[in-house]
Amino acid sequence: MINLNLLKELCMIPGIPGNEDRVTNFLHQRLQDQCDDMYTDDMGNLHVVINSDNPDADVVMLACHMDEIGFIVNYIDDEGFVYVQPLGGFDARNLFSRRVLVSTSTDDYKGVMNAAGLPVHMSKPEDRKHIPAPDEFVIDLGFDANGHVSIGDMVTMDEPFEVMGNKVVSKALDNRIACYLGVRVVEHLYNNYNAEFNTHVVFTVQEEVGLRGAKTAAMIVEPDIAIGVDVTLSCDTPGVPKNKHVTTQGEGCAIGVRDASFVSHKGLRLRLKCLADDLDIPYQEVVSAGGGMDGAAMQQAGKGCAAIAVSVGTRYIHTVTEMVDMTDLQAAEDLLTAYLSK
């Protein structure tokens, strides 16, 4: 059963690349008594270790990135309006008239984000056809931000977590979905004393700006097997031909074949498929021409390793209306726990 309270808590925590500490603190507090070892490396990745009773067991690393896309403050004008630069891939068409949260070292301030320039009543038709770049948007806090907000402060979207039928809609499902799955895996393995492998669930940093945390974490862990846990595209919506859907919601978790960053290990993929078939866990095989994820960084780090992706198909990725189907999320949890258990 999906723990919606846990997923909501994770999604509502602000945490952009380089500012994942609030997510780290939440996970540390939740899991510190449910693991064999826990530490944070110099990059900021949180390592949670569950050991097998077989000391010669393979080392498996799960990478679950903590960061969501967001912005950092790069300028505050004399009137107190806040200008930002994006961290992660935004489609500027989705940024008009958004509520945001500006997080400083001491406070969180609610604000609104709009494109600079004239309102619709005064702009010319040709002006309204222009789509501003993400760094052309301005944040209004309702008061002069000078003295309250500093260069480098974090800005995230401020939108609600909603359950709609069998779907969950929220900002930051990319990739608090993986954080959720990482927590569930750790709790299952620790409480059932049945770890097949020496399992390192690593909550990684800075995935959205280049898979950075996973690369350094894999150099530390030196896994034999790596599983990138993430969301993936679900384009099963109007205007997209079926051959470009990537995944279809409600048809199971996604077992990665390839994306733009890596090709998964053939034998590992077959093992997961056979396991899912045996246990009647619904799954889809995913081939995507775009995107990238932590599996690629782990696969290429150090001596290299067998790597694969287990993902959850998500509609409207990198927006405030990211949507997952709970059937697919449960399937991902079931497959991961089954593979990692005796």
Secondary structure as GFF3:
##gff-version 3
##sequence-region A 1 342
A	DSSP	alpha_helix	4	12	.	.	.	ID=ss1
A	DSSP	alpha_helix	21	31	.	.	.	ID=ss2
A	DSSP	beta_strand	37	40	.	.	.	ID=ss3
A	DSSP	beta_strand	46	50	.	.	.	ID=ss4
A	DSSP	beta_strand	59	65	.	.	.	ID=ss5
A	DSSP	beta_strand	70	76	.	.	.	ID=ss6
A	DSSP	beta_strand	82	87	.	.	.	ID=ss7
A	DSSP	three_ten_helix	92	94	.	.	.	ID=ss8
A	DSSP	beta_strand	98	103	.	.	.	ID=ss9
A	DSSP	beta_strand	108	115	.	.	.	ID=ss10
A	DSSP	alpha_helix	125	128	.	.	.	ID=ss11
A	DSSP	three_ten_helix	134	136	.	.	.	ID=ss12
A	DSSP	beta_strand	137	140	.	.	.	ID=ss13
A	DSSP	beta_strand	154	157	.	.	.	ID=ss14
A	DSSP	beta_strand	162	164	.	.	.	ID=ss15
A	DSSP	beta_strand	167	170	.	.	.	ID=ss16
A	DSSP	alpha_helix	173	192	.	.	.	ID=ss17
A	DSSP	beta_strand	198	204	.	.	.	ID=ss18
A	DSSP	alpha_helix	212	221	.	.	.	ID=ss19
A	DSSP	beta_strand	225	233	.	.	.	ID=ss20
A	DSSP	three_ten_helix	242	244	.	.	.	ID=ss21
A	DSSP	beta_strand	253	258	.	.	.	ID=ss22
A	DSSP	alpha_helix	266	279	.	.	.	ID=ss23
A	DSSP	beta_strand	283	287	.	.	.	ID=ss24
A	DSSP	alpha_helix	294	300	.	.	.	ID=ss25
A	DSSP	beta_strand	306	315	.	.	.	ID=ss26
A	DSSP	beta_strand	322	325	.	.	.	ID=ss27
A	DSSP	alpha_helix	326	340	.	.	.	ID=ss28
###
